[in-house]
């Protein structure tokens, strides 16, 4: 009888548990943020690891994509990245949105032409 009353609530309980875990960790981070020295060796190490992971994932997406991105030739993916980086370097004050727009429009253009 108990299983019938809980049927369909498993996903909601999982979502509530994930939200609770996320917000508890965030609350602990907020409480400890005043005591963290951003110039400490451990913080610099964590920052370097984070940047390395983002760089590795970016390179993996460009060179070894899965799904629909795998249908685009590698030289086009690399060319689009180079053009987007060129846009970012050319306007240092406002660079993120134009670079993302450049990459998106070029990929959409490739999809339409192809």
Buried (B, 14 or more C-beta within 10 A) or exposed (E): EEEEEEEEEEEEEEEEEEEEEEEEEEEEEEEEEEEEEEEEEEEEEEEEEEEEEEEEEEEEEBEEBEEEEEEBEEEEBEEBBEBBBEBBEEEEEEBEEBBEEBBEEBBEEBEEEE
